[in-house]
Amino acid sequence: MDEKRMQVNEERLTRTFQRLVSIDSPSFGEREMADVLKAELRRLGFLAEEDEGGRAYKGTAGNVYGFRKGKLPGSPLLFAAHMDTVEPAKGKRAVIHEDGRITSDGTTVLGADCMSGTAALLEALWELEEEKALCRDLEVVFFIGEEKHLKGSAVFDFSRVRAEESFILDLTGPVGTAAYRAPTLVDFQIEVSGKASHAGFAPEKGVHAIAIAARAVAAMELGRVGEDMTVNIGGIEGGGGTTNIVPERCSLIGEIRSYSHEGALQQAKRIEELFRKEAEKAGGSSRMTFQVPVHAYHTPKEHSSVRRFSRACEKLGLSGRLVETFGGSDQSNLSLHGIPGLVLASAMEQVHSCEEYTQVSELLRLTKLLKLLMQDDFDVQGSELLVKWVLPKQEE
C-alpha cells in the first residue's frame, strides 16, 4: 500500500474537529453548522445545496446535499452524517489531552456524535483534493434532526441521489466496525379511559383507568421478546393530581424494536388488543396510536458497499468487523429509498453523555478508511476477496 496515499494532516483534522464541536447545533437549530458545511463543500469543488426540510419542523436549516463529478467510471458513492447534537450541548468545547483523548469540559456532551465523522469526512476530501487522486462521482449529505428519530432524512428528496451504495458516519465502536443491520422502531402511545368517581364515598361507581393500565402492563412481555425484539414502556401518567378521585384517564408511552418490520407491527397490534380487552373487562376503553420513524434494513454481504468496506479494512489492517445494531441511523431511510449501505464506526464513544470522547488516533484511522473507500476503484462486484464474517450484536 502506498504510504504517501495514506498520510493525513493531523493538525488540520483536529482543528476541524474542534471548530465543528464549538458550533451550537441542536436538533432543528443547525443554521450555523449548515452554513459552515456548505461553504466547506464548495471550497472542495462540490455543488452544494440546501433543501427546505427544516420548514417541516420549524427549524432554522435544511439538509445539505453536495455533488462532485469524478474522473473514474461507475455510479456515485454516497457519504452522509448528521448535523445535530443531543443536549446538553450549548457552549461545547473540545479538550485535547496529552494521550490523544478528546473530551468536553465535562459540562456538555462533546459532540463527537456526529462531528468526529464529519471532520474525518472533510479531511479525507481535502487530502484527496490535494493529492489529485482519481475518484468516481461523490455525493455527500448532512442531515438535520437525526437525533429526533431521523426527521431530516425523513423529508429529504432521495430522487436527486444517484448513488447505489452508501456509507453513514454514525456508529460507536472501534474504527473498522460497521453495522449492516438495524431494526424497525415503533413509538406508541396508549390512552386508557375510565370513569371518575369519589374515591371515599363511591369508589365502586368509578372505573379506575390507572388500574386498567397497570393490569395490562403486568400482562405484557417487556424487555427482550424472542431473539430479535425489545418492548418497553417508557412512561405513564394519569389522574387529576388529587387522591380522592378515581382516575378516569391514564396515558402510556413505549416503543418496540425488531429486526423484522412486520414483526414489530404485529407486536403493536398484540399490545393494542391486550389493552382493549383489559379496559373492556373493567368497563372502560383504550386507544392506541403509533408511528414508525425508523424502518429495519439489512444490507446483504454480497452488496458492493460491504465488499468495498472489507477490502479497504484489509488494506489498512483493520478488523472489517460487521455487527448488528439496535440503534437507529439515517441509513434506515436511505435503504427505504433503495440505497443500501453500511453505518461506519466513527471515532465516538460513550455518546449521549457528558463522558463522550474520541481519540486523535481513531480520527486518523477513520480518515484513512474514508480515503480508501472514496478512491479504491477495484471491481467490487467481481472481487474474489474472502471476507471473514463476525456478526455479534452491538448496542448503540
HULINZI-V340357 format. One record per pair of residues at least 4 apart in sequence whose ideal C-beta (glycine too) atoms are under 7 Angstrom apart, sorted by the first residue. I is the first residue (numbers start at 0). J is the second residue. D is the distance in Angstrom with one decimal. If there is no record, write none. Layout:
BEGIN
I,J,D
I,J,D
END
This chain:
BEGIN
0,5,6.6
0,314,5.4
5,367,5.2
7,12,6.2
7,122,6.6
7,126,6.3
7,363,5.2
7,366,4.8
7,367,6.2
8,12,6.1
8,122,6.8
8,126,6.9
9,13,6.3
9,359,6.7
9,363,6.2
10,14,6.2
11,15,6.2
11,122,6.4
12,16,6.5
12,118,6.2
12,122,4.4
12,362,5.8
12,363,6.9
12,366,6.1
13,17,6.3
13,95,6.6
13,359,6.1
14,18,6.4
15,19,6.3
15,118,4.5
15,121,5.8
15,122,6.2
16,20,6.2
16,93,6.3
16,114,6.2
16,115,6.5
16,118,3.9
16,362,6.5
17,21,6.4
17,93,4.5
19,114,4.3
19,117,5.9
19,118,5.7
20,91,5.1
20,93,4.4
20,109,6.4
20,110,4.5
20,114,5.3
21,91,6.4
21,92,6.5
22,31,5.2
22,32,5.1
22,35,6.5
23,88,6.7
23,89,5.6
24,28,6.6
24,29,4.9
24,31,6.9
24,32,4.1
24,82,5.5
24,83,5.7
24,84,5.6
25,83,6.2
25,84,6.7
25,86,6.6
25,88,6.1
26,83,4.2
26,144,5.0
26,146,5.1
26,147,4.8
27,53,6.5
27,56,5.0
27,57,7.0
27,58,3.4
27,59,6.7
27,143,6.6
27,144,5.8
28,58,7.0
28,59,5.4
29,33,5.3
29,59,6.5
29,60,4.4
29,82,4.3
29,83,5.6
29,143,5.0
30,34,6.6
30,59,3.8
30,60,4.6
31,35,6.4
32,36,6.2
32,82,4.5
33,37,6.2
33,49,6.0
33,60,3.9
33,63,5.3
33,82,6.3
34,38,6.4
35,39,6.3
36,40,6.3
36,63,5.3
36,141,5.2
37,41,6.4
37,47,4.6
37,49,6.3
37,63,5.6
38,42,6.5
39,43,6.5
39,121,5.8
40,45,4.0
40,47,4.0
40,65,4.1
40,139,6.5
41,45,6.2
41,47,5.1
43,124,5.1
43,125,6.8
43,128,5.9
44,67,5.4
44,128,7.0
45,65,3.8
45,66,6.2
45,67,4.5
45,139,6.8
46,65,6.7
46,66,5.0
47,63,6.5
47,65,4.4
48,64,5.4
49,60,6.9
49,61,4.7
49,63,5.3
50,61,4.3
50,62,5.0
50,64,6.8
50,155,6.6
50,156,6.5
51,61,5.2
52,61,4.3
52,62,4.7
52,143,6.0
52,151,5.5
52,154,4.5
52,155,6.1
53,58,3.2
53,59,6.2
53,60,5.1
53,61,4.6
53,143,5.8
55,154,5.1
56,144,6.2
56,150,5.9
58,143,6.0
58,144,6.8
60,143,6.0
61,143,6.6
62,140,6.3
62,141,6.8
62,142,5.2
62,143,5.7
62,151,5.1
62,155,5.0
63,140,6.9
63,141,4.3
64,140,5.3
64,159,6.7
65,138,6.9
65,139,4.2
66,138,5.4
67,136,7.0
67,137,5.0
68,136,5.7
69,134,4.4
69,135,4.4
69,136,4.5
69,137,6.2
70,133,5.1
70,134,7.0
71,133,5.3
71,134,6.0
71,135,4.2
71,376,5.1
72,135,6.9
73,135,4.5
74,161,6.2
74,162,6.1
74,163,4.6
75,135,6.5
75,136,3.8
75,137,6.1
75,138,4.8
75,161,5.1
75,162,4.4
76,135,6.2
76,137,5.8
76,162,5.9
76,164,6.3
76,373,6.4
77,138,4.5
77,140,6.9
77,160,6.3
77,162,3.6
77,165,4.2
77,338,6.5
78,120,5.7
78,139,5.3
78,166,5.2
79,139,6.9
79,140,4.3
79,142,6.6
79,165,6.5
79,167,5.2
79,329,5.9
80,113,4.7
80,116,4.7
80,117,4.7
80,120,6.3
80,141,5.9
80,168,4.4
80,169,6.5
81,113,4.8
81,141,6.9
81,142,4.6
81,145,3.4
81,151,6.9
81,169,6.6
81,329,6.4
82,141,5.0
82,142,6.7
82,143,5.7
83,143,6.1
83,144,5.9
83,145,6.0
83,146,5.2
84,88,4.6
84,108,6.2
84,110,4.6
84,112,6.8
85,108,6.0
85,146,5.2
85,351,5.2
87,107,4.9
87,108,6.5
88,107,5.4
88,108,5.4
88,110,6.3
89,107,6.9
90,107,6.4
91,103,6.0
91,107,4.9
91,108,6.9
91,109,6.7
91,110,5.0
92,103,6.4
92,104,5.4
93,101,5.4
93,109,6.5
94,101,6.8
94,102,5.3
94,103,6.7
94,104,5.9
95,101,5.2
96,100,4.6
96,102,7.0
99,358,5.3
99,359,4.1
99,360,5.6
100,356,5.7
100,358,5.4
101,109,6.9
101,356,6.2
101,357,4.9
101,358,6.7
101,359,6.8
102,109,6.0
102,356,4.7
103,107,5.0
103,108,6.3
103,109,4.3
103,353,6.4
103,355,6.8
105,353,5.8
106,353,6.7
107,353,6.4
108,351,6.9
108,352,6.8
108,353,6.1
108,355,5.0
109,355,4.2
109,356,6.2
109,357,6.9
110,114,4.8
111,115,4.2
111,346,6.7
111,347,3.8
111,350,6.8
111,355,5.7
111,356,6.9
111,357,4.3
112,347,4.9
112,350,4.1
112,355,6.9
113,117,6.0
113,168,6.3
113,169,5.5
113,345,6.9
114,118,5.9
115,119,6.4
115,345,5.4
115,346,4.2
115,347,4.9
115,357,4.8
115,362,6.1
116,120,6.1
116,168,2.7
116,169,6.5
116,345,3.5
116,365,7.0
117,121,6.5
117,168,6.9
118,122,6.3
118,362,6.7
119,123,6.2
119,346,6.8
119,362,5.7
119,365,4.1
119,366,4.4
119,369,5.8
120,124,6.6
120,168,6.2
120,369,5.9
121,125,6.4
122,126,6.2
122,366,4.9
123,127,6.4
123,366,5.1
123,369,3.8
123,370,4.7
123,373,6.4
124,128,6.2
125,129,6.3
126,130,6.1
126,370,5.8
127,132,4.3
127,134,6.2
127,370,6.1
127,373,6.1
127,374,6.2
132,374,4.9
133,374,6.5
134,373,5.3
134,374,5.1
137,373,6.4
138,160,6.1
138,161,6.9
138,162,5.2
142,151,3.8
142,152,4.9
142,155,6.8
142,329,5.3
143,151,3.7
144,150,3.5
144,151,4.2
145,149,5.7
145,151,6.1
145,329,5.8
148,292,3.6
148,293,6.4
148,327,6.9
149,153,5.5
149,292,5.9
149,293,6.1
149,327,6.2
149,329,5.7
149,331,6.4
149,332,5.7
151,155,6.5
152,329,4.2
152,332,4.0
153,332,6.0
157,336,3.9
160,338,6.3
162,338,6.0
163,338,6.9
164,302,6.9
164,303,5.2
164,304,3.8
164,339,6.5
164,340,5.3
165,304,6.7
165,330,6.6
165,333,5.0
165,338,5.1
165,340,3.2
166,304,6.8
166,340,5.7
166,341,5.9
166,343,5.6
166,372,6.1
167,328,5.4
167,329,5.7
167,330,4.5
167,340,6.5
167,342,4.5
167,343,6.7
168,343,5.6
168,345,4.3
169,328,4.6
169,329,7.0
169,342,5.6
169,345,6.2
170,176,6.8
170,178,5.4
170,324,6.7
170,342,4.7
170,343,6.1
170,344,4.6
170,345,6.0
170,395,6.4
171,344,6.6
171,347,5.8
171,348,5.9
171,350,5.9
171,395,5.8
172,176,4.3
172,344,4.2
172,393,6.4
173,344,6.0
174,317,6.5
174,344,5.4
174,346,5.9
174,361,5.2
174,364,4.2
174,365,4.8
174,368,6.2
175,312,5.1
175,317,2.9
175,318,4.6
175,319,6.1
175,320,6.4
175,344,6.9
176,318,6.7
176,320,4.7
176,322,6.0
176,344,4.0
177,308,5.6
177,321,5.9
177,341,4.1
177,342,6.3
177,343,5.2
177,344,6.7
178,322,5.5
178,323,6.8
178,324,4.2
178,341,6.6
178,342,4.2
179,297,7.0
179,298,4.6
179,305,6.5
179,321,5.0
179,341,5.9
180,258,6.3
180,296,6.9
180,297,4.7
180,323,4.5
181,295,6.6
181,296,5.8
181,324,5.2
181,326,6.8
181,327,6.5
181,328,6.6
181,330,6.9
181,331,6.1
182,256,4.4
182,257,5.4
182,258,5.1
182,295,5.2
182,325,5.6
183,257,5.7
183,260,4.4
183,263,4.4
183,291,6.4
183,293,6.2
183,294,5.4
183,295,4.1
184,254,6.2
184,256,5.4
184,292,6.1
184,293,3.8
184,327,5.9
185,254,6.4
185,255,4.2
185,263,5.0
185,264,7.0
185,267,5.3
185,289,5.4
185,291,5.5
186,254,5.4
186,289,6.2
186,290,5.4
186,292,6.4
187,253,5.5
187,267,6.0
187,287,6.0
187,288,6.9
187,289,3.8
188,250,6.5
188,252,5.2
188,288,5.4
189,250,6.8
189,251,4.7
189,274,5.5
189,285,6.0
189,287,4.8
190,248,7.0
190,250,5.2
190,285,6.7
190,286,4.8
191,208,4.6
191,211,5.1
191,212,4.9
191,248,6.8
191,249,4.5
191,274,6.8
191,278,5.9
191,283,6.4
191,285,4.8
192,208,6.3
192,247,6.6
192,248,5.8
192,283,5.5
192,284,4.9
193,205,6.8
193,206,3.5
193,207,5.7
193,208,3.6
193,211,6.3
193,246,6.7
193,247,4.8
193,248,7.0
193,283,4.3
194,205,5.3
194,206,3.9
194,247,5.5
195,205,6.1
195,244,5.7
195,245,5.9
195,247,4.0
196,201,5.1
196,202,6.3
196,204,4.3
196,205,3.0
196,245,4.5
197,201,5.2
197,243,6.3
197,244,6.7
198,202,5.3
198,242,6.9
198,243,4.9
198,244,5.9
198,245,5.3
199,243,5.7
202,245,5.8
205,245,3.0
206,281,5.6
206,282,4.8
206,283,4.7
207,211,6.6
207,245,5.4
207,246,6.4
208,212,6.5
208,237,5.7
208,246,5.0
208,247,5.7
208,248,5.1
208,249,4.1
208,283,6.2
209,213,6.2
209,237,4.9
209,238,6.4
209,246,5.1
209,249,4.7
210,214,6.5
211,215,6.5
211,277,5.3
211,278,5.2
211,281,5.1
211,283,5.4
212,216,6.2
212,235,6.4
212,249,4.5
212,251,6.0
213,217,6.2
214,218,6.5
214,277,5.1
215,219,6.7
215,273,5.5
215,274,4.7
215,277,4.3
216,232,5.7
218,273,6.0
219,230,6.8
219,270,6.6
219,273,6.5
220,224,4.7
220,230,6.1
221,230,5.5
221,231,6.4
221,232,6.7
222,229,6.6
223,229,5.7
224,228,4.4
224,229,6.7
224,230,5.3
227,257,5.7
227,258,4.3
227,259,6.4
228,255,6.9
228,256,6.7
228,257,4.0
228,262,6.3
228,266,6.5
229,256,4.8
229,325,7.0
230,255,5.3
230,266,6.6
231,253,5.5
231,254,5.5
232,251,5.8
232,253,4.3
233,252,5.3
233,253,5.6
233,254,6.6
234,251,6.8
234,252,4.7
235,249,6.8
235,251,4.8
236,250,6.0
237,246,5.0
237,248,5.5
237,249,3.1
237,250,6.4
238,246,3.6
239,244,5.7
239,246,6.9
255,263,4.9
255,266,5.1
255,267,6.0
256,325,5.7
257,262,4.6
257,263,4.0
257,266,6.9
258,295,5.6
259,263,6.5
259,295,6.7
260,264,6.8
260,294,6.1
260,295,4.7
261,265,6.2
262,266,6.4
263,267,6.7
264,268,6.8
265,269,6.6
266,270,6.5
267,271,6.4
267,289,5.5
268,272,6.4
269,273,6.3
270,274,6.6
270,287,7.0
271,275,6.3
271,287,4.2
272,276,6.4
273,277,6.5
274,278,6.1
274,285,4.2
274,287,6.5
275,279,6.3
275,285,5.5
276,280,6.4
277,281,6.8
278,283,4.2
278,284,5.1
278,285,4.2
293,327,4.2
293,331,5.0
294,331,5.1
294,335,5.0
296,330,6.2
296,331,5.5
296,334,3.5
298,302,5.3
298,304,6.5
298,305,6.3
298,339,4.7
298,340,6.2
298,341,6.2
300,305,5.4
300,388,6.4
302,339,5.3
303,307,5.9
303,379,4.2
303,380,6.0
304,308,6.3
304,339,6.3
304,340,4.6
304,341,5.4
305,309,6.2
305,341,6.5
306,310,6.2
306,379,4.2
306,382,5.5
306,384,6.4
307,311,6.4
307,372,6.0
307,375,6.6
307,379,5.0
308,312,6.3
308,319,6.8
308,341,5.6
308,372,6.9
309,313,6.3
309,319,4.8
309,384,6.3
309,386,4.6
310,314,6.6
310,375,6.4
310,377,6.1
310,382,6.7
310,384,5.7
311,315,6.5
311,368,5.8
311,371,3.9
311,372,5.2
311,375,6.0
312,317,4.0
312,318,6.6
312,319,3.5
313,319,6.3
314,371,6.1
315,367,5.9
315,368,6.2
315,371,6.7
317,368,6.8
319,386,7.0
320,389,5.0
321,388,6.2
321,389,6.4
321,390,6.0
322,390,6.9
322,391,5.9
322,393,4.2
323,390,6.5
323,392,4.9
323,393,6.6
324,393,5.2
324,395,4.7
325,394,6.1
325,395,6.8
326,395,2.8
327,331,6.1
328,342,4.8
329,333,6.3
330,334,6.0
330,340,5.8
330,342,5.0
331,335,6.3
332,336,6.5
333,338,4.3
333,340,6.2
334,338,6.7
334,339,5.6
345,365,6.1
346,357,4.7
346,358,6.8
346,361,3.8
346,362,5.0
346,365,4.9
347,355,6.9
347,357,5.6
348,355,6.9
348,356,5.5
348,357,6.9
349,354,4.6
349,355,5.0
349,356,6.3
350,355,5.3
357,361,6.1
357,362,6.2
359,363,6.4
360,364,6.6
361,365,6.2
362,366,6.5
363,367,6.5
364,368,6.3
365,369,6.4
366,370,6.4
367,371,6.7
368,372,6.3
369,373,6.2
370,374,6.4
371,375,5.1
377,382,6.1
378,382,6.1
END
